[in-house]
């Protein structure tokens, strides 16, 4: 009866650090996306409120207008939606 020992391939230090950073970025992306979903659901929940007395538009439309009037909206969209979304797609193919 022979005994065979398996050799474990150890990744290089830079590959291990890259993998660690990609996993952390993936986790951070999940947190950011979760916060975005919470805000999205809260704003959409204002649809249930309808129109307030004396108001020209609905509460929901007021929320949408306030979001669209943010001076840094484009930066927030890129930082919180587009970039994390693209990094998630990239790490999905590298995770095992």
N, C-alpha and C positions, 0 to 999 in steps of 0.2 A: 504494500500500500504506500503510495507516494503522497507527500504533502506538498501542496503548491501554495505559494504565498502570492497574494495579489499586490501589485504595486499601485498605489494611488497617485494619480497624476495631480500634482499641485499646480494651480495656476500661478502665473507670475504675480508679483506684488502689484504691478500697475493694473493688471486685469482684475485682480481682486478688489482694488480700490475703486475702479470704474464700476464694477458690478454693485458694490456697496452703495456708491453714490446714485446709481440708477434706481436701485431699490428704494432709497430714501426719497428721491425725487418722485417716484411713483406713489409713495405713501403721502407725501405732501400734496400731490395732485389730487388724491382722493379727498383730503381734508378741504382743500380749496373748492373742489367741485361740490362737496357736501354743503359747504356754506352757501355757495351759489344757489343750489337747489332750495335751501331753506328760505333765502331771500325771495327767490322766484315764487315759491308757494305762498309766502306771506303777502306779496304784492297781488298775486292772483286771487287770494282769499278776499281781497277788498271788493271783488265783484259781487259778493254776497251782500255787501252793505248797500248797494244801489246808489240812489241819489239822496243827498242831504237836502233838507228844506232850505230854499233860498239859493241853492247852488245851481250854477248854470250847467255844469257837467257832473258826471258821476265821480265817486270817490276813486274808482279805478283809473279813470282818465287823468285825475289829478296826480295820482302816483306815477303814472306813465310820463306825464309832462315833467314832473320833478326829476325823474331819472334821465330823461332826454336833455334836461337843461344843465346837467353836470358838465363842468368844463373839461374834466379829465376822463370822460366816458370812454373815448377810444383807447386811451392807455389802460384803463381798467379792463376793458374787454380783451385786449391783447394779453395783458399780464395774468388775468384770472381765467380766461376761457381758451383762447386760441393756442397759446404756448403750452400750457399744461396738457391740453388735449392732444397736441402733436407729440409731446413727450410720452404720453400714455401709449399712443400707437407704436412708438419706437420701442418702448420697453416691453410691450406685450409680446414682441417677437423674440426678445432676448431672454425672457424669463423662462425658467424650466420648472 
